[in-house]
Amino acid sequence: MRHAAFTAIMFTAAIAGCQTLPEELGPQDYSAIEAASADWVAAYNANDWELLASYFTSDAILMPPNGPAVTGRDNIAAWEAENETGYRIALDIENIGGSGDTAYVRGRSCVFVPLDEGEYGVDAGKFLEVRKLQEDGAWLVDVDIFNSDTPEEAGLQATCPFADGWE
């Protein structure tokens, strides 16, 4: 009985040992992800929702606060146009990690919400993205989750804690 259990354990360990782990992200991946995030911010700040949607996978999921998830590029572009037009954003990437063809990006955000007479209020929050490496080398957003740090009843802030502005 002991011999059979030992053999089963050793066989399982041998099979597991033969599996290769996904390759860790390299410096080129981190640079490409940071550049992709900068392109995403530029499209958002231009309110170019079709371009912004092109930085998502075709079946991406956007998970905004206080509402249902939005699936697919066309639906994401439509949601952004309906809910974010006129807004600007600044991101502070705090961490990038992952392996193989999957990465995550975690950080802080400031959404600049238009007010009267060209002024903006700030909604400071956080975000988490899952990005997938494409055959062409692009790191596209597959899942985007974001929310505010400020309770809704508190209103908008006057400044962003990490950026002077979005311009």
Chimera marker file (.cmm) of the C-alpha trace (Angstrom):
<marker_set name="trace">
<marker id="1" x="0.000" y="0.000" z="0.000" r="1" g="1" b="0" radius="0.5"/>
<marker id="2" x="2.776" y="2.431" z="0.941" r="1" g="1" b="0" radius="0.5"/>
<marker id="3" x="4.661" y="1.579" z="-2.220" r="1" g="1" b="0" radius="0.5"/>
<marker id="4" x="1.599" y="2.316" z="-4.382" r="1" g="1" b="0" radius="0.5"/>
<marker id="5" x="1.013" y="5.673" z="-2.670" r="1" g="1" b="0" radius="0.5"/>
<marker id="6" x="4.690" y="6.599" z="-2.995" r="1" g="1" b="0" radius="0.5"/>
<marker id="7" x="4.675" y="5.621" z="-6.672" r="1" g="1" b="0" radius="0.5"/>
<marker id="8" x="1.536" y="7.697" z="-7.307" r="1" g="1" b="0" radius="0.5"/>
<marker id="9" x="3.058" y="10.738" z="-5.591" r="1" g="1" b="0" radius="0.5"/>
<marker id="10" x="6.336" y="10.414" z="-7.492" r="1" g="1" b="0" radius="0.5"/>
<marker id="11" x="4.498" y="9.952" z="-10.804" r="1" g="1" b="0" radius="0.5"/>
<marker id="12" x="2.389" y="13.075" z="-10.155" r="1" g="1" b="0" radius="0.5"/>
<marker id="13" x="5.493" y="15.067" z="-9.184" r="1" g="1" b="0" radius="0.5"/>
<marker id="14" x="7.320" y="13.909" z="-12.310" r="1" g="1" b="0" radius="0.5"/>
<marker id="15" x="4.442" y="14.975" z="-14.561" r="1" g="1" b="0" radius="0.5"/>
<marker id="16" x="4.127" y="18.345" z="-12.803" r="1" g="1" b="0" radius="0.5"/>
<marker id="17" x="7.875" y="18.846" z="-13.105" r="1" g="1" b="0" radius="0.5"/>
<marker id="18" x="7.685" y="18.373" z="-16.867" r="1" g="1" b="0" radius="0.5"/>
<marker id="19" x="5.282" y="21.266" z="-17.303" r="1" g="1" b="0" radius="0.5"/>
<marker id="20" x="6.903" y="24.547" z="-18.207" r="1" g="1" b="0" radius="0.5"/>
<marker id="21" x="5.800" y="27.691" z="-16.454" r="1" g="1" b="0" radius="0.5"/>
<marker id="22" x="4.848" y="30.750" z="-18.501" r="1" g="1" b="0" radius="0.5"/>
<marker id="23" x="7.722" y="33.101" z="-19.160" r="1" g="1" b="0" radius="0.5"/>
<marker id="24" x="7.967" y="36.076" z="-16.792" r="1" g="1" b="0" radius="0.5"/>
<marker id="25" x="7.391" y="39.550" z="-18.190" r="1" g="1" b="0" radius="0.5"/>
<marker id="26" x="10.553" y="41.179" z="-19.436" r="1" g="1" b="0" radius="0.5"/>
<marker id="27" x="11.641" y="44.833" z="-19.585" r="1" g="1" b="0" radius="0.5"/>
<marker id="28" x="10.243" y="45.120" z="-23.127" r="1" g="1" b="0" radius="0.5"/>
<marker id="29" x="6.828" y="43.985" z="-21.837" r="1" g="1" b="0" radius="0.5"/>
<marker id="30" x="6.809" y="46.593" z="-19.063" r="1" g="1" b="0" radius="0.5"/>
<marker id="31" x="7.778" y="49.315" z="-21.542" r="1" g="1" b="0" radius="0.5"/>
<marker id="32" x="5.128" y="48.201" z="-24.039" r="1" g="1" b="0" radius="0.5"/>
<marker id="33" x="2.432" y="48.120" z="-21.335" r="1" g="1" b="0" radius="0.5"/>
<marker id="34" x="3.384" y="51.597" z="-20.079" r="1" g="1" b="0" radius="0.5"/>
<marker id="35" x="3.286" y="52.926" z="-23.662" r="1" g="1" b="0" radius="0.5"/>
<marker id="36" x="-0.092" y="51.238" z="-24.257" r="1" g="1" b="0" radius="0.5"/>
<marker id="37" x="-1.435" y="52.884" z="-21.089" r="1" g="1" b="0" radius="0.5"/>
<marker id="38" x="-0.176" y="56.277" z="-22.276" r="1" g="1" b="0" radius="0.5"/>
<marker id="39" x="-1.917" y="55.751" z="-25.640" r="1" g="1" b="0" radius="0.5"/>
<marker id="40" x="-5.124" y="54.781" z="-23.796" r="1" g="1" b="0" radius="0.5"/>
<marker id="41" x="-4.954" y="57.985" z="-21.709" r="1" g="1" b="0" radius="0.5"/>
<marker id="42" x="-4.365" y="60.110" z="-24.836" r="1" g="1" b="0" radius="0.5"/>
<marker id="43" x="-7.411" y="58.584" z="-26.574" r="1" g="1" b="0" radius="0.5"/>
<marker id="44" x="-9.528" y="59.083" z="-23.442" r="1" g="1" b="0" radius="0.5"/>
<marker id="45" x="-8.449" y="62.715" z="-23.084" r="1" g="1" b="0" radius="0.5"/>
<marker id="46" x="-9.267" y="63.324" z="-26.754" r="1" g="1" b="0" radius="0.5"/>
<marker id="47" x="-12.669" y="61.702" z="-26.103" r="1" g="1" b="0" radius="0.5"/>
<marker id="48" x="-11.947" y="59.491" z="-29.127" r="1" g="1" b="0" radius="0.5"/>
<marker id="49" x="-14.051" y="56.567" z="-27.964" r="1" g="1" b="0" radius="0.5"/>
<marker id="50" x="-13.571" y="54.467" z="-31.109" r="1" g="1" b="0" radius="0.5"/>
<marker id="51" x="-9.785" y="54.753" z="-30.780" r="1" g="1" b="0" radius="0.5"/>
<marker id="52" x="-10.021" y="54.049" z="-27.054" r="1" g="1" b="0" radius="0.5"/>
<marker id="53" x="-12.096" y="50.914" z="-27.746" r="1" g="1" b="0" radius="0.5"/>
<marker id="54" x="-9.409" y="49.690" z="-30.151" r="1" g="1" b="0" radius="0.5"/>
<marker id="55" x="-7.071" y="49.366" z="-27.147" r="1" g="1" b="0" radius="0.5"/>
<marker id="56" x="-9.394" y="46.664" z="-25.746" r="1" g="1" b="0" radius="0.5"/>
<marker id="57" x="-9.648" y="43.030" z="-26.863" r="1" g="1" b="0" radius="0.5"/>
<marker id="58" x="-12.697" y="42.303" z="-29.023" r="1" g="1" b="0" radius="0.5"/>
<marker id="59" x="-14.507" y="40.628" z="-26.112" r="1" g="1" b="0" radius="0.5"/>
<marker id="60" x="-13.147" y="42.859" z="-23.330" r="1" g="1" b="0" radius="0.5"/>
<marker id="61" x="-15.142" y="43.574" z="-20.199" r="1" g="1" b="0" radius="0.5"/>
<marker id="62" x="-15.408" y="47.071" z="-18.694" r="1" g="1" b="0" radius="0.5"/>
<marker id="63" x="-16.584" y="47.015" z="-15.064" r="1" g="1" b="0" radius="0.5"/>
<marker id="64" x="-17.589" y="50.566" z="-14.113" r="1" g="1" b="0" radius="0.5"/>
<marker id="65" x="-18.855" y="51.483" z="-10.649" r="1" g="1" b="0" radius="0.5"/>
<marker id="66" x="-22.577" y="51.532" z="-9.899" r="1" g="1" b="0" radius="0.5"/>
<marker id="67" x="-23.593" y="49.705" z="-13.051" r="1" g="1" b="0" radius="0.5"/>
<marker id="68" x="-23.483" y="46.466" z="-14.996" r="1" g="1" b="0" radius="0.5"/>
<marker id="69" x="-20.425" y="45.191" z="-16.816" r="1" g="1" b="0" radius="0.5"/>
<marker id="70" x="-20.039" y="46.263" z="-20.452" r="1" g="1" b="0" radius="0.5"/>
<marker id="71" x="-18.747" y="43.665" z="-22.928" r="1" g="1" b="0" radius="0.5"/>
<marker id="72" x="-17.140" y="44.175" z="-26.338" r="1" g="1" b="0" radius="0.5"/>
<marker id="73" x="-15.429" y="47.066" z="-28.111" r="1" g="1" b="0" radius="0.5"/>
<marker id="74" x="-18.561" y="48.589" z="-29.646" r="1" g="1" b="0" radius="0.5"/>
<marker id="75" x="-20.418" y="48.540" z="-26.333" r="1" g="1" b="0" radius="0.5"/>
<marker id="76" x="-17.413" y="49.969" z="-24.488" r="1" g="1" b="0" radius="0.5"/>
<marker id="77" x="-17.143" y="52.826" z="-27.014" r="1" g="1" b="0" radius="0.5"/>
<marker id="78" x="-20.877" y="53.529" z="-26.629" r="1" g="1" b="0" radius="0.5"/>
<marker id="79" x="-20.677" y="53.437" z="-22.814" r="1" g="1" b="0" radius="0.5"/>
<marker id="80" x="-17.708" y="55.824" z="-22.797" r="1" g="1" b="0" radius="0.5"/>
<marker id="81" x="-19.481" y="58.226" z="-25.189" r="1" g="1" b="0" radius="0.5"/>
<marker id="82" x="-22.605" y="58.226" z="-23.028" r="1" g="1" b="0" radius="0.5"/>
<marker id="83" x="-20.896" y="58.490" z="-19.637" r="1" g="1" b="0" radius="0.5"/>
<marker id="84" x="-17.474" y="60.105" z="-20.050" r="1" g="1" b="0" radius="0.5"/>
<marker id="85" x="-17.681" y="62.687" z="-22.845" r="1" g="1" b="0" radius="0.5"/>
<marker id="86" x="-15.975" y="65.896" z="-21.776" r="1" g="1" b="0" radius="0.5"/>
<marker id="87" x="-14.010" y="64.137" z="-19.035" r="1" g="1" b="0" radius="0.5"/>
<marker id="88" x="-10.223" y="63.877" z="-18.823" r="1" g="1" b="0" radius="0.5"/>
<marker id="89" x="-8.074" y="61.394" z="-16.901" r="1" g="1" b="0" radius="0.5"/>
<marker id="90" x="-4.639" y="61.004" z="-15.317" r="1" g="1" b="0" radius="0.5"/>
<marker id="91" x="-3.268" y="57.605" z="-14.306" r="1" g="1" b="0" radius="0.5"/>
<marker id="92" x="-0.516" y="56.723" z="-11.861" r="1" g="1" b="0" radius="0.5"/>
<marker id="93" x="0.614" y="53.145" z="-12.501" r="1" g="1" b="0" radius="0.5"/>
<marker id="94" x="1.713" y="51.632" z="-9.201" r="1" g="1" b="0" radius="0.5"/>
<marker id="95" x="2.341" y="48.042" z="-10.264" r="1" g="1" b="0" radius="0.5"/>
<marker id="96" x="2.633" y="45.889" z="-13.378" r="1" g="1" b="0" radius="0.5"/>
<marker id="97" x="2.959" y="42.124" z="-13.116" r="1" g="1" b="0" radius="0.5"/>
<marker id="98" x="2.098" y="38.906" z="-14.842" r="1" g="1" b="0" radius="0.5"/>
<marker id="99" x="3.585" y="36.159" z="-16.961" r="1" g="1" b="0" radius="0.5"/>
<marker id="100" x="3.226" y="34.699" z="-20.410" r="1" g="1" b="0" radius="0.5"/>
<marker id="101" x="0.574" y="36.526" z="-22.415" r="1" g="1" b="0" radius="0.5"/>
<marker id="102" x="-1.277" y="37.949" z="-19.386" r="1" g="1" b="0" radius="0.5"/>
<marker id="103" x="-0.412" y="41.033" z="-17.357" r="1" g="1" b="0" radius="0.5"/>
<marker id="104" x="-2.130" y="43.198" z="-14.795" r="1" g="1" b="0" radius="0.5"/>
<marker id="105" x="-1.813" y="46.935" z="-14.302" r="1" g="1" b="0" radius="0.5"/>
<marker id="106" x="-2.836" y="48.455" z="-10.964" r="1" g="1" b="0" radius="0.5"/>
<marker id="107" x="-2.825" y="52.095" z="-9.997" r="1" g="1" b="0" radius="0.5"/>
<marker id="108" x="-4.513" y="55.336" z="-9.062" r="1" g="1" b="0" radius="0.5"/>
<marker id="109" x="-6.666" y="57.506" z="-11.266" r="1" g="1" b="0" radius="0.5"/>
<marker id="110" x="-7.982" y="61.034" z="-11.319" r="1" g="1" b="0" radius="0.5"/>
<marker id="111" x="-10.978" y="61.720" z="-13.510" r="1" g="1" b="0" radius="0.5"/>
<marker id="112" x="-11.399" y="65.427" z="-14.260" r="1" g="1" b="0" radius="0.5"/>
<marker id="113" x="-15.143" y="66.085" z="-14.471" r="1" g="1" b="0" radius="0.5"/>
<marker id="114" x="-16.245" y="69.246" z="-16.334" r="1" g="1" b="0" radius="0.5"/>
<marker id="115" x="-18.016" y="71.876" z="-14.241" r="1" g="1" b="0" radius="0.5"/>
<marker id="116" x="-19.241" y="75.354" z="-15.137" r="1" g="1" b="0" radius="0.5"/>
<marker id="117" x="-17.067" y="77.890" z="-16.980" r="1" g="1" b="0" radius="0.5"/>
<marker id="118" x="-14.261" y="75.525" z="-18.016" r="1" g="1" b="0" radius="0.5"/>
<marker id="119" x="-13.470" y="74.363" z="-14.491" r="1" g="1" b="0" radius="0.5"/>
<marker id="120" x="-13.038" y="70.724" z="-13.489" r="1" g="1" b="0" radius="0.5"/>
<marker id="121" x="-13.745" y="68.743" z="-10.329" r="1" g="1" b="0" radius="0.5"/>
<marker id="122" x="-11.656" y="65.676" z="-9.556" r="1" g="1" b="0" radius="0.5"/>
<marker id="123" x="-12.829" y="62.152" z="-8.807" r="1" g="1" b="0" radius="0.5"/>
<marker id="124" x="-9.782" y="60.336" z="-7.393" r="1" g="1" b="0" radius="0.5"/>
<marker id="125" x="-9.921" y="56.568" z="-7.513" r="1" g="1" b="0" radius="0.5"/>
<marker id="126" x="-8.188" y="53.356" z="-8.430" r="1" g="1" b="0" radius="0.5"/>
<marker id="127" x="-8.097" y="50.899" z="-11.306" r="1" g="1" b="0" radius="0.5"/>
<marker id="128" x="-7.085" y="47.361" z="-12.158" r="1" g="1" b="0" radius="0.5"/>
<marker id="129" x="-6.616" y="46.143" z="-15.718" r="1" g="1" b="0" radius="0.5"/>
<marker id="130" x="-5.911" y="42.697" z="-17.085" r="1" g="1" b="0" radius="0.5"/>
<marker id="131" x="-4.043" y="42.962" z="-20.376" r="1" g="1" b="0" radius="0.5"/>
<marker id="132" x="-3.508" y="40.266" z="-23.001" r="1" g="1" b="0" radius="0.5"/>
<marker id="133" x="-0.552" y="40.107" z="-25.381" r="1" g="1" b="0" radius="0.5"/>
<marker id="134" x="-1.657" y="39.965" z="-29.011" r="1" g="1" b="0" radius="0.5"/>
<marker id="135" x="0.149" y="38.283" z="-31.910" r="1" g="1" b="0" radius="0.5"/>
<marker id="136" x="1.259" y="41.716" z="-33.172" r="1" g="1" b="0" radius="0.5"/>
<marker id="137" x="2.933" y="42.487" z="-29.815" r="1" g="1" b="0" radius="0.5"/>
<marker id="138" x="0.218" y="44.861" z="-28.557" r="1" g="1" b="0" radius="0.5"/>
<marker id="139" x="-0.906" y="44.578" z="-24.930" r="1" g="1" b="0" radius="0.5"/>
<marker id="140" x="-4.685" y="45.135" z="-25.086" r="1" g="1" b="0" radius="0.5"/>
<marker id="141" x="-7.035" y="45.620" z="-22.135" r="1" g="1" b="0" radius="0.5"/>
<marker id="142" x="-9.111" y="42.479" z="-21.556" r="1" g="1" b="0" radius="0.5"/>
<marker id="143" x="-10.717" y="43.501" z="-18.243" r="1" g="1" b="0" radius="0.5"/>
<marker id="144" x="-10.915" y="47.054" z="-16.843" r="1" g="1" b="0" radius="0.5"/>
<marker id="145" x="-12.213" y="47.643" z="-13.312" r="1" g="1" b="0" radius="0.5"/>
<marker id="146" x="-12.297" y="51.105" z="-11.752" r="1" g="1" b="0" radius="0.5"/>
<marker id="147" x="-13.975" y="52.981" z="-8.934" r="1" g="1" b="0" radius="0.5"/>
<marker id="148" x="-13.823" y="56.101" z="-6.808" r="1" g="1" b="0" radius="0.5"/>
<marker id="149" x="-12.109" y="56.557" z="-3.466" r="1" g="1" b="0" radius="0.5"/>
<marker id="150" x="-14.616" y="59.255" z="-2.515" r="1" g="1" b="0" radius="0.5"/>
<marker id="151" x="-18.150" y="58.480" z="-1.343" r="1" g="1" b="0" radius="0.5"/>
<marker id="152" x="-20.674" y="59.823" z="-3.849" r="1" g="1" b="0" radius="0.5"/>
<marker id="153" x="-22.259" y="62.130" z="-1.279" r="1" g="1" b="0" radius="0.5"/>
<marker id="154" x="-18.875" y="63.799" z="-0.607" r="1" g="1" b="0" radius="0.5"/>
<marker id="155" x="-18.730" y="65.321" z="-4.086" r="1" g="1" b="0" radius="0.5"/>
<marker id="156" x="-15.733" y="66.040" z="-6.257" r="1" g="1" b="0" radius="0.5"/>
<marker id="157" x="-12.317" y="67.120" z="-5.012" r="1" g="1" b="0" radius="0.5"/>
<marker id="158" x="-10.556" y="70.300" z="-6.088" r="1" g="1" b="0" radius="0.5"/>
<marker id="159" x="-7.214" y="68.652" z="-6.928" r="1" g="1" b="0" radius="0.5"/>
<marker id="160" x="-5.680" y="65.347" z="-7.916" r="1" g="1" b="0" radius="0.5"/>
<marker id="161" x="-3.315" y="63.880" z="-5.294" r="1" g="1" b="0" radius="0.5"/>
<marker id="162" x="-0.673" y="62.918" z="-7.882" r="1" g="1" b="0" radius="0.5"/>
<marker id="163" x="-1.157" y="65.135" z="-10.953" r="1" g="1" b="0" radius="0.5"/>
<marker id="164" x="-1.465" y="68.873" z="-11.436" r="1" g="1" b="0" radius="0.5"/>
<marker id="165" x="-3.889" y="68.356" z="-14.271" r="1" g="1" b="0" radius="0.5"/>
<marker id="166" x="-4.571" y="66.374" z="-17.370" r="1" g="1" b="0" radius="0.5"/>
<marker id="167" x="-3.130" y="68.787" z="-19.924" r="1" g="1" b="0" radius="0.5"/>
<link id1="1" id2="2" r="1" g="1" b="0" radius="0.2"/>
<link id1="2" id2="3" r="1" g="1" b="0" radius="0.2"/>
<link id1="3" id2="4" r="1" g="1" b="0" radius="0.2"/>
<link id1="4" id2="5" r="1" g="1" b="0" radius="0.2"/>
<link id1="5" id2="6" r="1" g="1" b="0" radius="0.2"/>
<link id1="6" id2="7" r="1" g="1" b="0" radius="0.2"/>
<link id1="7" id2="8" r="1" g="1" b="0" radius="0.2"/>
<link id1="8" id2="9" r="1" g="1" b="0" radius="0.2"/>
<link id1="9" id2="10" r="1" g="1" b="0" radius="0.2"/>
<link id1="10" id2="11" r="1" g="1" b="0" radius="0.2"/>
<link id1="11" id2="12" r="1" g="1" b="0" radius="0.2"/>
<link id1="12" id2="13" r="1" g="1" b="0" radius="0.2"/>
<link id1="13" id2="14" r="1" g="1" b="0" radius="0.2"/>
<link id1="14" id2="15" r="1" g="1" b="0" radius="0.2"/>
<link id1="15" id2="16" r="1" g="1" b="0" radius="0.2"/>
<link id1="16" id2="17" r="1" g="1" b="0" radius="0.2"/>
<link id1="17" id2="18" r="1" g="1" b="0" radius="0.2"/>
<link id1="18" id2="19" r="1" g="1" b="0" radius="0.2"/>
<link id1="19" id2="20" r="1" g="1" b="0" radius="0.2"/>
<link id1="20" id2="21" r="1" g="1" b="0" radius="0.2"/>
<link id1="21" id2="22" r="1" g="1" b="0" radius="0.2"/>
<link id1="22" id2="23" r="1" g="1" b="0" radius="0.2"/>
<link id1="23" id2="24" r="1" g="1" b="0" radius="0.2"/>
<link id1="24" id2="25" r="1" g="1" b="0" radius="0.2"/>
<link id1="25" id2="26" r="1" g="1" b="0" radius="0.2"/>
<link id1="26" id2="27" r="1" g="1" b="0" radius="0.2"/>
<link id1="27" id2="28" r="1" g="1" b="0" radius="0.2"/>
<link id1="28" id2="29" r="1" g="1" b="0" radius="0.2"/>
<link id1="29" id2="30" r="1" g="1" b="0" radius="0.2"/>
<link id1="30" id2="31" r="1" g="1" b="0" radius="0.2"/>
<link id1="31" id2="32" r="1" g="1" b="0" radius="0.2"/>
<link id1="32" id2="33" r="1" g="1" b="0" radius="0.2"/>
<link id1="33" id2="34" r="1" g="1" b="0" radius="0.2"/>
<link id1="34" id2="35" r="1" g="1" b="0" radius="0.2"/>
<link id1="35" id2="36" r="1" g="1" b="0" radius="0.2"/>
<link id1="36" id2="37" r="1" g="1" b="0" radius="0.2"/>
<link id1="37" id2="38" r="1" g="1" b="0" radius="0.2"/>
<link id1="38" id2="39" r="1" g="1" b="0" radius="0.2"/>
<link id1="39" id2="40" r="1" g="1" b="0" radius="0.2"/>
<link id1="40" id2="41" r="1" g="1" b="0" radius="0.2"/>
<link id1="41" id2="42" r="1" g="1" b="0" radius="0.2"/>
<link id1="42" id2="43" r="1" g="1" b="0" radius="0.2"/>
<link id1="43" id2="44" r="1" g="1" b="0" radius="0.2"/>
<link id1="44" id2="45" r="1" g="1" b="0" radius="0.2"/>
<link id1="45" id2="46" r="1" g="1" b="0" radius="0.2"/>
<link id1="46" id2="47" r="1" g="1" b="0" radius="0.2"/>
<link id1="47" id2="48" r="1" g="1" b="0" radius="0.2"/>
<link id1="48" id2="49" r="1" g="1" b="0" radius="0.2"/>
<link id1="49" id2="50" r="1" g="1" b="0" radius="0.2"/>
<link id1="50" id2="51" r="1" g="1" b="0" radius="0.2"/>
<link id1="51" id2="52" r="1" g="1" b="0" radius="0.2"/>
<link id1="52" id2="53" r="1" g="1" b="0" radius="0.2"/>
<link id1="53" id2="54" r="1" g="1" b="0" radius="0.2"/>
<link id1="54" id2="55" r="1" g="1" b="0" radius="0.2"/>
<link id1="55" id2="56" r="1" g="1" b="0" radius="0.2"/>
<link id1="56" id2="57" r="1" g="1" b="0" radius="0.2"/>
<link id1="57" id2="58" r="1" g="1" b="0" radius="0.2"/>
<link id1="58" id2="59" r="1" g="1" b="0" radius="0.2"/>
<link id1="59" id2="60" r="1" g="1" b="0" radius="0.2"/>
<link id1="60" id2="61" r="1" g="1" b="0" radius="0.2"/>
<link id1="61" id2="62" r="1" g="1" b="0" radius="0.2"/>
<link id1="62" id2="63" r="1" g="1" b="0" radius="0.2"/>
<link id1="63" id2="64" r="1" g="1" b="0" radius="0.2"/>
<link id1="64" id2="65" r="1" g="1" b="0" radius="0.2"/>
<link id1="65" id2="66" r="1" g="1" b="0" radius="0.2"/>
<link id1="66" id2="67" r="1" g="1" b="0" radius="0.2"/>
<link id1="67" id2="68" r="1" g="1" b="0" radius="0.2"/>
<link id1="68" id2="69" r="1" g="1" b="0" radius="0.2"/>
<link id1="69" id2="70" r="1" g="1" b="0" radius="0.2"/>
<link id1="70" id2="71" r="1" g="1" b="0" radius="0.2"/>
<link id1="71" id2="72" r="1" g="1" b="0" radius="0.2"/>
<link id1="72" id2="73" r="1" g="1" b="0" radius="0.2"/>
<link id1="73" id2="74" r="1" g="1" b="0" radius="0.2"/>
<link id1="74" id2="75" r="1" g="1" b="0" radius="0.2"/>
<link id1="75" id2="76" r="1" g="1" b="0" radius="0.2"/>
<link id1="76" id2="77" r="1" g="1" b="0" radius="0.2"/>
<link id1="77" id2="78" r="1" g="1" b="0" radius="0.2"/>
<link id1="78" id2="79" r="1" g="1" b="0" radius="0.2"/>
<link id1="79" id2="80" r="1" g="1" b="0" radius="0.2"/>
<link id1="80" id2="81" r="1" g="1" b="0" radius="0.2"/>
<link id1="81" id2="82" r="1" g="1" b="0" radius="0.2"/>
<link id1="82" id2="83" r="1" g="1" b="0" radius="0.2"/>
<link id1="83" id2="84" r="1" g="1" b="0" radius="0.2"/>
<link id1="84" id2="85" r="1" g="1" b="0" radius="0.2"/>
<link id1="85" id2="86" r="1" g="1" b="0" radius="0.2"/>
<link id1="86" id2="87" r="1" g="1" b="0" radius="0.2"/>
<link id1="87" id2="88" r="1" g="1" b="0" radius="0.2"/>
<link id1="88" id2="89" r="1" g="1" b="0" radius="0.2"/>
<link id1="89" id2="90" r="1" g="1" b="0" radius="0.2"/>
<link id1="90" id2="91" r="1" g="1" b="0" radius="0.2"/>
<link id1="91" id2="92" r="1" g="1" b="0" radius="0.2"/>
<link id1="92" id2="93" r="1" g="1" b="0" radius="0.2"/>
<link id1="93" id2="94" r="1" g="1" b="0" radius="0.2"/>
<link id1="94" id2="95" r="1" g="1" b="0" radius="0.2"/>
<link id1="95" id2="96" r="1" g="1" b="0" radius="0.2"/>
<link id1="96" id2="97" r="1" g="1" b="0" radius="0.2"/>
<link id1="97" id2="98" r="1" g="1" b="0" radius="0.2"/>
<link id1="98" id2="99" r="1" g="1" b="0" radius="0.2"/>
<link id1="99" id2="100" r="1" g="1" b="0" radius="0.2"/>
<link id1="100" id2="101" r="1" g="1" b="0" radius="0.2"/>
<link id1="101" id2="102" r="1" g="1" b="0" radius="0.2"/>
<link id1="102" id2="103" r="1" g="1" b="0" radius="0.2"/>
<link id1="103" id2="104" r="1" g="1" b="0" radius="0.2"/>
<link id1="104" id2="105" r="1" g="1" b="0" radius="0.2"/>
<link id1="105" id2="106" r="1" g="1" b="0" radius="0.2"/>
<link id1="106" id2="107" r="1" g="1" b="0" radius="0.2"/>
<link id1="107" id2="108" r="1" g="1" b="0" radius="0.2"/>
<link id1="108" id2="109" r="1" g="1" b="0" radius="0.2"/>
<link id1="109" id2="110" r="1" g="1" b="0" radius="0.2"/>
<link id1="110" id2="111" r="1" g="1" b="0" radius="0.2"/>
<link id1="111" id2="112" r="1" g="1" b="0" radius="0.2"/>
<link id1="112" id2="113" r="1" g="1" b="0" radius="0.2"/>
<link id1="113" id2="114" r="1" g="1" b="0" radius="0.2"/>
<link id1="114" id2="115" r="1" g="1" b="0" radius="0.2"/>
<link id1="115" id2="116" r="1" g="1" b="0" radius="0.2"/>
<link id1="116" id2="117" r="1" g="1" b="0" radius="0.2"/>
<link id1="117" id2="118" r="1" g="1" b="0" radius="0.2"/>
<link id1="118" id2="119" r="1" g="1" b="0" radius="0.2"/>
<link id1="119" id2="120" r="1" g="1" b="0" radius="0.2"/>
<link id1="120" id2="121" r="1" g="1" b="0" radius="0.2"/>
<link id1="121" id2="122" r="1" g="1" b="0" radius="0.2"/>
<link id1="122" id2="123" r="1" g="1" b="0" radius="0.2"/>
<link id1="123" id2="124" r="1" g="1" b="0" radius="0.2"/>
<link id1="124" id2="125" r="1" g="1" b="0" radius="0.2"/>
<link id1="125" id2="126" r="1" g="1" b="0" radius="0.2"/>
<link id1="126" id2="127" r="1" g="1" b="0" radius="0.2"/>
<link id1="127" id2="128" r="1" g="1" b="0" radius="0.2"/>
<link id1="128" id2="129" r="1" g="1" b="0" radius="0.2"/>
<link id1="129" id2="130" r="1" g="1" b="0" radius="0.2"/>
<link id1="130" id2="131" r="1" g="1" b="0" radius="0.2"/>
<link id1="131" id2="132" r="1" g="1" b="0" radius="0.2"/>
<link id1="132" id2="133" r="1" g="1" b="0" radius="0.2"/>
<link id1="133" id2="134" r="1" g="1" b="0" radius="0.2"/>
<link id1="134" id2="135" r="1" g="1" b="0" radius="0.2"/>
<link id1="135" id2="136" r="1" g="1" b="0" radius="0.2"/>
<link id1="136" id2="137" r="1" g="1" b="0" radius="0.2"/>
<link id1="137" id2="138" r="1" g="1" b="0" radius="0.2"/>
<link id1="138" id2="139" r="1" g="1" b="0" radius="0.2"/>
<link id1="139" id2="140" r="1" g="1" b="0" radius="0.2"/>
<link id1="140" id2="141" r="1" g="1" b="0" radius="0.2"/>
<link id1="141" id2="142" r="1" g="1" b="0" radius="0.2"/>
<link id1="142" id2="143" r="1" g="1" b="0" radius="0.2"/>
<link id1="143" id2="144" r="1" g="1" b="0" radius="0.2"/>
<link id1="144" id2="145" r="1" g="1" b="0" radius="0.2"/>
<link id1="145" id2="146" r="1" g="1" b="0" radius="0.2"/>
<link id1="146" id2="147" r="1" g="1" b="0" radius="0.2"/>
<link id1="147" id2="148" r="1" g="1" b="0" radius="0.2"/>
<link id1="148" id2="149" r="1" g="1" b="0" radius="0.2"/>
<link id1="149" id2="150" r="1" g="1" b="0" radius="0.2"/>
<link id1="150" id2="151" r="1" g="1" b="0" radius="0.2"/>
<link id1="151" id2="152" r="1" g="1" b="0" radius="0.2"/>
<link id1="152" id2="153" r="1" g="1" b="0" radius="0.2"/>
<link id1="153" id2="154" r="1" g="1" b="0" radius="0.2"/>
<link id1="154" id2="155" r="1" g="1" b="0" radius="0.2"/>
<link id1="155" id2="156" r="1" g="1" b="0" radius="0.2"/>
<link id1="156" id2="157" r="1" g="1" b="0" radius="0.2"/>
<link id1="157" id2="158" r="1" g="1" b="0" radius="0.2"/>
<link id1="158" id2="159" r="1" g="1" b="0" radius="0.2"/>
<link id1="159" id2="160" r="1" g="1" b="0" radius="0.2"/>
<link id1="160" id2="161" r="1" g="1" b="0" radius="0.2"/>
<link id1="161" id2="162" r="1" g="1" b="0" radius="0.2"/>
<link id1="162" id2="163" r="1" g="1" b="0" radius="0.2"/>
<link id1="163" id2="164" r="1" g="1" b="0" radius="0.2"/>
<link id1="164" id2="165" r="1" g="1" b="0" radius="0.2"/>
<link id1="165" id2="166" r="1" g="1" b="0" radius="0.2"/>
<link id1="166" id2="167" r="1" g="1" b="0" radius="0.2"/>
</marker_set>
